[in-house]
């Protein structure tokens, strides 16, 4: 729980999928180390690796708007806010718990085989990362209309689709299909070409036929809709507040640009899909990954894209969770559905149980943390008292960073139950793994490098933008700017070599990674004295290296703009890390003789967990909404702005995503 708490606090400073990997990796390793099971400790790099991947998925969800709804004072929005917060956290923790449990439940052969297709997916995602998340943004030259700013004006990007993860899913699909072809040594590849060509021809014919009969226009109108309220009027002029061309559609701009060619393109994709459905072998665990990618796109298409055109949903901003914010939740829901269906079909029922139970505790964690946050900044709140003495007395207390303290680090602590409880139950119900003969030992080396070098780099490199940002300073009443690190620096001794700070950071990290690989390869051939001989010792070393490296990176990111408000934030991260270190070194025993149950009805446990999840969803929604309304009534809490999901002033109506303004 402390591991997830410190990781979640650091995640708040880095954000998104890369940040969410930190708590997943630390909690997975902590579970293996403290389990007392020697077979789990031998697998510790896998626990950290899969734990990081599982928790990473939820990092793409735009989750903050749902908790904000609960503070609006608008009853329908508040009820929806707690329900949506529970749902988002269920998805996040469900995938995190399932991935961590997979490392515990799967046999070594299948566990290591999965790395083969995963590396193909990673290769494609690495290309995407290089094009999108490095100083050489591909949008700047490939799509000039998007501009160089791929963050605040990303809605101009022709690939922008409700701010979702559809591109990532498409990359994964392409990688997995190529892996399957390669794995089958391109068997029956001529049929792929034939089916693709036939599909393209059929698609072209269908589009031409629809156009000839006059049905194409009505069909497009039925499935395409601007994301906003075109009937909303400007009270000053009486004219519509937003122009149709300013609003984004529920389809990407690329589809609009390629409209004359969509028929044959969709047909070709359909033909290729038919080929892989008929001939795909999907070995080495790629069947799991392909199901997750396919379901990710299917749920996104069925929900936010198509159901948003149904009049019932259209009148309320579409079938979208927190419009106008992104709809990655649909991609993540699809991933979870695909994962559960696969593990259910293949008999990995412990993983299904862990996913549902972890989701239960995840939903309970985030909703409870949101309630605690509201309660913490209530003393002396001007919305609750008009006494200026009381307001002033509590001003410093209310000025604390309650978002980080409550909704991140306290939420992370409670999120830890999503690992503690399922893994604790599995520890006494899963048979001991007898991994006597190493299978694909390179996978363990890769997992260690991923945790120690790749995960830390993907987050640490974000420090560079903080270090090089110009900041306002006031010295003796004079205002100026201060830039801690120059954006471009010359190489020592060689004046003509000038590189951006990002490049210098990356080069140093590549050197660090190279040394890590050298030591690991040498250790496989001849033990390195520094590396402990026991699985517990090796696990403790890796855990502490990752933990403290991320704590230091997090501090160096914050220190350039440090203020007294960050003492609590960074200080709590520091004390949590110290507590983790002490507990790990003093509390982990060599091994425990854990009695394992002969058989367990995981189907029954899963049904109970699902029933309890539904009950908690209803209870927390009603109870927590009642507590907040009991304090504040119909008025907002006063924390931040008022955000509404329903009503005439709903966000999707009055604050839609516009092409001419910064993305919200």
C-alpha angles and dihedrals in degrees: 000000000000090000091055090044096054090041092049091050090053090044089060089063094048105029136187126051098325092052092047090057091068099068091038092055095045095046093047092052092044091053092053094046097047096041093085089224112127093202090057092048090053086056095047096122088055092050090053094042098049092037089056093049094047096051091042093071094066091053089079093060116103090227106157098077094063094058089046089058089064090065097051100094088229107120100212091046092047094051090047090046095059092043092049092046090053090048094049092048091047090057092045097048094035093063091039093052093044094051093048091047090050089063088053100043107036122089117247095251096057093036094058095037089063089067090071098066090032091062090054090054091046090052091055092044090049089057089050091049092050091052098043111025103041129077090265097073109193091209091068092068105018096048107020091177089068091059125212092293105088092171112051096027100033090126087078090063110106088224093056108120114174088313089284135144096251093122091054090050091048091051089051092049092051092048094049093047091052090047091053091050091049092044090054090044089245093299115182091003093149088066088056090058093045095048091045091051093045090048091050091051093049092047092050091049093049092051092048091047093050090049092049092052092047093243099113096078095050090046092054091046090052095054102033124070135161113250100240143046109287089183093063109113131210104240092212096055105017088230125122109281094222131038117227092236090056094058124080119238129231086251128063120262089240090067090053091050092049095041095125090055101040094097097062093035093054089044091052091050089050091052092049090048090052090052094053092043090054102037107018113120096190095197129172093042094302087126088072093050095045091052091051092050095045094046089046090061095038095054091045092051095044096045121032094017107043106016089051087072093060106106093232092058095032090063089059101044098280134281089312129127102221110001132224087025122085127292101220086126087079091054091049092047088053091050091052092048092050091048094049093047092050096048091044091052095046095047098251090137095154089063092050090051092048091050094053095043092046090050090052093055091042092057091046091048100054097041091048092047090051091053091048090050091055091047092048096058094041099088108097092001108160088224089064104035136030094196105116091202092057092044092052094044091058097037095101092046092051091046092065118112094262092166091065097036097046111017095039115024098027090041088050090052091054091042085061088073087068087068102029098055102040094041091043090055093045091050090069096037107045120081119245113267114236099205094166096146115053112239118202094342089187088074091066090051090050091049091053092049090047092054099039101035114014100041092045093046095050088057101031095053087065087069089073093070089051093048095048097043115111112240132196116244133180118211119179090340094310119117122216144139131267128198112192095198129023116243092227125032134183122238118253111267093357108083095182094060109087122168135173117258088249090060094049090050091049094048092052091049091050088055090050090050092048092055090047091054091047092054094045094049091047090048091056091055099035123006116253110226094226092058110083119242095226127073089233092054094046090048093049090050094051093044093051093045092053093041098051095038089057092044090054093044090050092051094048089052092053100038096075090065100025120159135169090265089065094056089082094042099048093030093058090049088052095049092045090052090050090050090050090050093050095045092047097049097039103030105043111092126204095256140324130223096233115187109228120210114245093228137356131200098228091171090060092045091050092051091050091048091049092049092048090048092056091047093049091048091058096040097048092045094053098035098045093044088051092052094052093045090047088060102036106019113198095340126096118255092242096239107130122321128328112262120189132193097189138031135049091302095048114145095243088057103043100024107037121159107269126194092225099052136056116282115259 
